Amino acid sequence: MINNQSGNWIIKNGTFVVLNNEQAVLKGYMLVEDDLITYIGEEKPECSDDIPVVDGSHLLFLPGLVNTHGHAGMSLLRGYGDDLALQVWLQEKMWPMEEKFTSEDVYWGASLSALEMLKGGTTTFLDMYDHMDQVAKVVQESGIRAVLTRGVIGFCSEEMQQHKLNEAINFAKDWNGQADGRITTMMSPHAPYTCPPAFFEKFVQAAHDLDLPMHTHMSETLSEVAQNVADYGLRPTQHLEKLGMFTRPSIVAHGVHLTDEEIEILATHDVGVSHNPGSNLKLASGIARVTDLLKAGVTVSLGTDSAASNNNLDMFEEMRLAALIHKGISGDPTAIPAAVALRMGTTYGAKSLFLDNVGRLAPGMKADFIALNTDQAHFLPHTDFISHSIYSASAKDVEHVWVDGKQVVKNGACLTLDEERIRREAQSAFEGLLNR
Amino acid sequence: MINNQSGNWIIKNGTFVVLNNEQAVLKGYMLVEDDLITYIGEEKPECSDDIPVVDGSHLLFLPGLVNTHGHAGMSLLRGYGDDLALQVWLQEKMWPMEEKFTSEDVYWGASLSALEMLKGGTTTFLDMYDHMDQVAKVVQESGIRAVLTRGVIGFCSEEMQQHKLNEAINFAKDWNGQADGRITTMMSPHAPYTCPPAFFEKFVQAAHDLDLPMHTHMSETLSEVAQNVADYGLRPTQHLEKLGMFTRPSIVAHGVHLTDEEIEILATHDVGVSHNPGSNLKLASGIARVTDLLKAGVTVSLGTDSAASNNNLDMFEEMRLAALIHKGISGDPTAIPAAVALRMGTTYGAKSLFLDNVGRLAPGMKADFIALNTDQAHFLPHTDFISHSIYSASAKDVEHVWVDGKQVVKNGACLTLDEERIRREAQSAFEGLLNR
């Protein structure tokens, strides 16, 4: 049994997914000092005799999973509209409900998402939405790590545009580095098809002024790409390059429909792509060219998108989908092997979010990690734990979770959030939206 | 808390997935008498005052899931070879190990599979393999329902062919109707590309003599289809029709590469297709034409294939993959809606296996059903339980399982099998295979 340690402590008899050049998995010890991993190896490190020791037998330790695209507040709309044409789903289901969202709705939606993510092994998430102070509050309370950004749609008066831009700037300034450094921020015009070029450029300028990275939706559907070409004579990647976005460190979500030339642009500017396989399949947006992106040197990470289009926030499922669908589509069973899918869900995710010390189990990294119980039928025999993590595991296999050195999930229960209350309030918030 | 009832008992306050013409979900009562469901409805039925009543609050009751294609013994090879080209996987990994399989290995492999399936809500499975009396023994012990068949590869002397055929006939005769009727049997030549036509025809004859259905692998890969055309001048469906297989009630596994004409033949003869999306994607075999098959009136069910090529036996994942990938491939977000995916995993599965009283929650049906706890973050809000079952759930959400009226899983623990021993013996069987 692992205790809720803080300060310095050590795990013995653990199996650790290290995925470095020498080995995939290591059996032995991991030393945690405050918020950092300071040692990992087969031999016991030098440390004081009275350091708390916890037994990691039967546990597989992985870096916490990194979800690089989502809208946490929208979990209130899980299952509210499925199996519909995209425009029907948006215009008849999502938008009328989202218009009614209050700060309180976003608070309970984001709480529900944080609860689901932490229990499922996600320790870092990127969130783009409105009422972002509420999401930041949930990050503070839950102990999760997050990259937060006020996503702005520019279909409005110039006055309103300026108001929203200021809101995005103020949020990004106020919250960057908060929650003991667990919150960082970005600038996010919602998408090239929802923000006029001049408005989009103001976000680029603000990102320069604040020295922040940028995030946007890009090339999710064929029709938005066609619209971009019709409106601006450029494909979206070229359009965003022209608007200067890629002079900032950037990550784009989806990137489903890309030409070779666009992939080259993304690679040249080191722009990350958040691949959202579950959402892209469910909304029938298409299949991103992930093997080509990786081949070109683009950092491809994974996102769930919102629970309204997924319909869960299980990053194990996204890793498995990434490993499976690109094999099936390409006809190549060696495409996206398990270790690559795992990196997409961890290391590449952290890199995409510009978090240098997150995403791996190694000395000097933040103590963001999770433990699965390997004593279960679907993890037997113990042949290959990387394979098992990708092809056999699910969110519910996560037993323990630590973020920034603090335990936030223990034996499957969240230590930081009031689960029962969140479930009740989320249900009631949904019913409120439905009835008003 | 639900007790391990037998005889007559009733569930109150339950939410039942009935998926009939009137409604998808019903809240109320379900009466179980011995092995049968005898009532389901909103009002309390007439029954004796002292009948045991169990509270189904917070539980979603679904028909037990039906896995229509697999090789249970092969779970011993889970994770032993992944992300490899098909021929490398078969020739260097699977076949050399399978050649060494003893009866005992199959017993422990099948026990591991039965344990995983029951805990994950699968109450019926079709199994095609060798050493089938071991699998039958596991079915007896575990309480699961199964359609069992000795799968025969015909690459051998005529004498050996005859020996294997006799083995298949004797197994099918001896075990049909055993385990209180939970076991039925079929005749299974392994595949058209592994059984010469004359040998295949002997199975058809035996199926007629014994009045049994037939099962085989068909059109899983492009190369086997090309080989069939080269060898016999016919595509596999036409070839099997010519050999007389479809004069028997039949189900074929995979059916990935089919022409319109072949789909028409399958529809005409009412041949079921077991769609195995996880395995087909992982082995890069291709994407079956499921929407076209359903449109033509073919009964399409779902199978996991073995844990060596999947790598789990989670039927919730297969239902979700079926609902997701055919949307993504077709570009139509209304393809395979949640209710259809759920039927593929339950009703259509039972129909494909010629089990008339399995696969639905309705009076007169076998009491094979499962319960999920809906008081969990990823099932909130309670918008649409059919959607949640397909897009949000996983095997590990299953709390209770009943087969033939008997509870076999309670609070996530298997009541009929020794979990700890099975895990230990499966690991040791794998190590034995590796070392001899």
Chai-1 contact restraints between the chains, C-beta under 6 A:
chainA,res_idxA,chainB,res_idxB,connection_type,confidence,min_distance_angstrom,max_distance_angstrom,comment,restraint_id
A,G79,B,T383,contact,1.0,0.0,6.0,A-B,restraint_1
A,G79,B,D384,contact,1.0,0.0,6.0,A-B,restraint_2
A,G79,B,S387,contact,1.0,0.0,6.0,A-B,restraint_3
A,G79,B,H388,contact,1.0,0.0,6.0,A-B,restraint_4
A,Y80,B,T383,contact,1.0,0.0,6.0,A-B,restraint_5
A,D82,B,S387,contact,1.0,0.0,6.0,A-B,restraint_6
A,D83,B,T334,contact,1.0,0.0,6.0,A-B,restraint_7
A,D83,B,P337,contact,1.0,0.0,6.0,A-B,restraint_8
A,A85,B,P333,contact,1.0,0.0,6.0,A-B,restraint_9
A,L112,B,A377,contact,1.0,0.0,6.0,A-B,restraint_10
A,L112,B,L380,contact,1.0,0.0,6.0,A-B,restraint_11
A,L115,B,A377,contact,1.0,0.0,6.0,A-B,restraint_12
A,E116,B,A377,contact,1.0,0.0,6.0,A-B,restraint_13
A,E116,B,H378,contact,1.0,0.0,6.0,A-B,restraint_14
A,L281,B,L324,contact,1.0,0.0,6.0,A-B,restraint_15
A,L281,B,K327,contact,1.0,0.0,6.0,A-B,restraint_16
A,L281,B,G328,contact,1.0,0.0,6.0,A-B,restraint_17
A,K282,B,L324,contact,1.0,0.0,6.0,A-B,restraint_18
A,L283,B,P333,contact,1.0,0.0,6.0,A-B,restraint_19
A,A284,B,K327,contact,1.0,0.0,6.0,A-B,restraint_20
A,A284,B,G331,contact,1.0,0.0,6.0,A-B,restraint_21
A,A284,B,D332,contact,1.0,0.0,6.0,A-B,restraint_22
A,A284,B,P333,contact,1.0,0.0,6.0,A-B,restraint_23
A,I287,B,G328,contact,1.0,0.0,6.0,A-B,restraint_24
A,N311,B,Y391,contact,1.0,0.0,6.0,A-B,restraint_25
A,N311,B,S392,contact,1.0,0.0,6.0,A-B,restraint_26
A,N312,B,H378,contact,1.0,0.0,6.0,A-B,restraint_27
A,N312,B,S392,contact,1.0,0.0,6.0,A-B,restraint_28
A,L324,B,L281,contact,1.0,0.0,6.0,A-B,restraint_29
A,L324,B,K282,contact,1.0,0.0,6.0,A-B,restraint_30
A,K327,B,L281,contact,1.0,0.0,6.0,A-B,restraint_31
A,K327,B,A284,contact,1.0,0.0,6.0,A-B,restraint_32
A,G328,B,L281,contact,1.0,0.0,6.0,A-B,restraint_33
A,G328,B,I287,contact,1.0,0.0,6.0,A-B,restraint_34
A,G331,B,A284,contact,1.0,0.0,6.0,A-B,restraint_35
A,D332,B,A284,contact,1.0,0.0,6.0,A-B,restraint_36
A,P333,B,A85,contact,1.0,0.0,6.0,A-B,restraint_37
A,P333,B,L283,contact,1.0,0.0,6.0,A-B,restraint_38
A,P333,B,A284,contact,1.0,0.0,6.0,A-B,restraint_39
A,T334,B,D83,contact,1.0,0.0,6.0,A-B,restraint_40
A,P337,B,D83,contact,1.0,0.0,6.0,A-B,restraint_41
A,A377,B,L112,contact,1.0,0.0,6.0,A-B,restraint_42
A,A377,B,L115,contact,1.0,0.0,6.0,A-B,restraint_43
A,A377,B,E116,contact,1.0,0.0,6.0,A-B,restraint_44
A,H378,B,E116,contact,1.0,0.0,6.0,A-B,restraint_45
A,H378,B,N312,contact,1.0,0.0,6.0,A-B,restraint_46
A,L380,B,L112,contact,1.0,0.0,6.0,A-B,restraint_47
A,L380,B,R423,contact,1.0,0.0,6.0,A-B,restraint_48
A,L380,B,A426,contact,1.0,0.0,6.0,A-B,restraint_49
A,L380,B,Q427,contact,1.0,0.0,6.0,A-B,restraint_50
A,P381,B,A426,contact,1.0,0.0,6.0,A-B,restraint_51
A,P381,B,Q427,contact,1.0,0.0,6.0,A-B,restraint_52
A,P381,B,F430,contact,1.0,0.0,6.0,A-B,restraint_53
A,T383,B,G79,contact,1.0,0.0,6.0,A-B,restraint_54
A,T383,B,Y80,contact,1.0,0.0,6.0,A-B,restraint_55
A,D384,B,G79,contact,1.0,0.0,6.0,A-B,restraint_56
A,S387,B,G79,contact,1.0,0.0,6.0,A-B,restraint_57
A,S387,B,D82,contact,1.0,0.0,6.0,A-B,restraint_58
A,H388,B,G79,contact,1.0,0.0,6.0,A-B,restraint_59
A,Y391,B,N311,contact,1.0,0.0,6.0,A-B,restraint_60
A,S392,B,N311,contact,1.0,0.0,6.0,A-B,restraint_61
A,S392,B,N312,contact,1.0,0.0,6.0,A-B,restraint_62
A,S394,B,S394,contact,1.0,0.0,6.0,A-B,restraint_63
A,K396,B,K396,contact,1.0,0.0,6.0,A-B,restraint_64
A,R423,B,L380,contact,1.0,0.0,6.0,A-B,restraint_65
A,A426,B,L380,contact,1.0,0.0,6.0,A-B,restraint_66
A,A426,B,P381,contact,1.0,0.0,6.0,A-B,restraint_67
A,Q427,B,L380,contact,1.0,0.0,6.0,A-B,restraint_68
A,Q427,B,P381,contact,1.0,0.0,6.0,A-B,restraint_69
A,F430,B,P381,contact,1.0,0.0,6.0,A-B,restraint_70
